[in-house]
Amino acid sequence: MQLRNGPFDVDLVFAPDGIERFGDAWERRVDVEGFPVCHPDDIIASKAAANRVKDRESLPRLRAFRDYWVAQRQRGSS
């Protein structure tokens, strides 16, 4: 489902490709300003499994973001 009302579009995905069980993804979730968000690895797995052109094109940026995000979190916890 796509919501197109506001400054940006929001995609709501109820059964994403590449994620076996909701419970597993929920355990890996991260908190972003008080909101639960899928872990970047789950987003990457879902995009890779969907295998659409736009998803494949986004994978390098998502992986780069994940690597940056992980490094920032590690730096903050040390």
N, C-alpha and C positions, 0 to 999 in steps of 0.2 A: 504494500500500500504506500502511496506517495502523497505526502501533504505538501501542497504548494500554496501556502498562505503566509506571507511574511517575508522577512529579508532573505530567506534561503529555503530550499526544499529539504524535506525530511523523509527518508525512506524508513518504513517500519517493516521489518522482516520477521515473520513468525516461525519459519522453519528454514534457516539458512543452510545452503550447501556447505559441506565441509565440517559441520559441527554435529557430532553424533547425538549428543544428549544435552538438553538445556541445563541440567544439573551440573554437568562438567564445565560448561561455559560460565555458569553462575559462580562456581568456585574460583574461577580464574579472573573474574571481573575486577575492574579497577574503579576507584572513586575519582571522579573529576568534578571538583567544586560541588560536592554533595550528591552527585548523580552517578548511579552505577552504569558503567560502560564496558562493553566487551573488551577483553585484553587484545592488544594489537595482533598477537599471534593468531587469535581466533578470527579476527577480521581478515587477516592475510590468508588463512586457510580457506575461509569462505569465498573470498575473491578468486583464489586459485581454482577451487572446485567448480565455481560457476563457469569459469573459462570463457566468459564473454570478452570481446575485444576491449571494451572500456575497462573491464576488471583487470585483464592482463596488462594493459597500459598503466594502470595505477599501482601495480605491484612494486616496481622499483622505488617509487616515492613512499609507499607504505612501509617497505622494508627499511628504507633510510630513516624514516620517522621513528620506527620501532627501535632501531639501533641507537638513535639519539636519545630517545625517551628512556631506554634502559640505562644508558650511561649517566643520564641526569639523575635518575633514581638511585643508582649505585653511589654516585658522588654525594647525594644528599644524605644517605644512610651511613656514610663512613665518618 
